[in-house]
Structure formats: C-alpha cells, structure tokens
Amino acid sequence: MRRTLLLSLLTAGAFATIAGDSTAKPRTLATTSTKAKAVLPGSRTPTTTPDTTKSWCAPEVTELSDHVCFFDGGTPSDGRRTLVVYLHGALAMNHGFAWLQQRAMALHAKKHGFTVVIPTSPSDGVGHVWPTSLAAQKDQEAGILAGIKKARDDVEKRVGHPFDETFVVGFSSGAYYGSSLAVRSALDVDGYIVLAGGASSGSAMKSESAGAKRAPVFVGVSAADPQTAGHSRSFAGALASARWPFKVEERNAGHMVDWAFMSHGIAWLREQRAVSR
C-alpha cells in the first residue's frame, strides 16, 4: 500500500514538475536571520526493473558521467554565469521519473539562463533517494559531496568556463537533504532553493564551525501538498529563529517544482549574490 501511494505521488509530482501552476498568488516573508534540530523523514521508491537499453539521461540533456547529466541554458542578459546543482525527488530505478525531472530542469535552465548539473542520489536497492537520516548521511555523504564536487569540475571543463555563482535546488527528497546541507554549510555554494520539503528539527541547524558560510535559502511552500507543506513552514521558522538569511514564499501549488518558485527563487538568490559582492 505504501509503495502504491508513493508511486502515485511520484507520478503526480513528476508531471506537475513540468506543468507547474502560475496562477496562485504568493504570500512572502523575508528576513535575515543558530541552532535548531532536524529529523529528516525517510522515503522509499517503488520497485522497478532498470531499463538498461536507454540512457539514464534524457535526450534533451547531456550525460556528464555515469548517472550525472547536465544542460547548458546559456546566460541572462547581464552575462553572469550561474550553475545550478539540482537534487532530484525520489526516483524509481527505471529512467522514466528521472527523464521527467531532467527535462523540466532543462526548461528552467533555458528560461532563466543557467547551467544545471543533475547528479543522482545513491540507490537504496529499490530506487534513488537522498539520505534522510543521520545514519544514512554518515554512511553516504562523503561520497555524495565528492561526486558533486567532481560534477562541478567536470561541467566547467565541458562548457569551457568557470561560474560566477552556484546555487543548489532541492525538490522533495532533494529538499529534505538540500536543507540539511544548507544549514550545516556542507557545500561551498552561494544559495539554496528548497521546494516541497525541508528539515526543521534535530541537529541539522548546527554549522560545522562557528564561522561557517551562511548561504541564503529560498523556501517554497507548496500549500496544496499536505505531505510537505508543514515541513517547509517549520523549516522556514527554524531559519528565522536562527537568524539565517532566507525568504519564504507560499503558493497553492502541489508536489512539484513550481514555475513561479523557480523564477522567484533564482531572481532572489541572484539579488543576494549581487549585494554580497
């Protein structure tokens, strides 16, 4: 039963990732705002047999290395070079869910003028999910961070230039893990967009060092998604309590990478980056 329900959620979320909802009116709260705790909810994906006859990367994107894809969407009018690391939602072993999210991110990259690199989370034997428990993070995180670093280096070589700024976008499973990375300052990046999920309690708000970089975080609350809306709101509240630089926006969106969230999130992070220079 649990796997059947999750399959329905994954299917709806994947198609909604492409469809989006541009009609809902946002409610926003911004602040610049250290310690709260985070317990990250786990998730598992339905069992499927991998289709080895097709590439893991969709035809619209390019394979950078094994289970790592990228798409170069160019640059905006001001010429700044932005790299986005996309942490996907839960994926089945089959490439279908991955292709839907990859295609959607390629569309976002082209629309907003950035290059996106899409690593794949470790497999739990059933599907691909990011580590959402402290034990899983301890076991898998070193390899994940090394893989992201390699992907960033590889994409710079592939496109032939460095980037002026790097943002992380996390959706669903990737939002829970991405929010944990953000508040632990685990990656040297310039900002995060966290959509349909978010860590809000436990030890995740504790940075590795007192002087750790506090990258700004844009939190998109999908109000029509009862599974994650409360978590996203709690994460924003934890950021506020910690006086972390953040902005939270709430829309009547479901379990999706909402088009407006992406547009507003990228624009806001670029503004924060310009101010910090």
ABEGO torsion letter per residue (X at the ends): XAAAAAAAAAAAAAAAAAAEBAABBBBBBBBBXXBBBBBBBBBBBBBBBBBAABBABBAABBBABBGBBBBBAEBBAAGBBBBBBBBBBBBBABAAAAAAAAAAAAAAAAAAGBBBBBBBBBBAGABBBBBABAAAAAAAAAAAAAAAAAAAAAAAAAAGBBBABBBBBBBEAAAAAAAAAAAAGABBBAEBBBBGEEBABEAAABBABAABBBBBBBBBBBAABAAAAAAAAAAAAAAAAAGBBBBBBBBBBBBBBBAAAAAAAAAAAAAAAAAAX
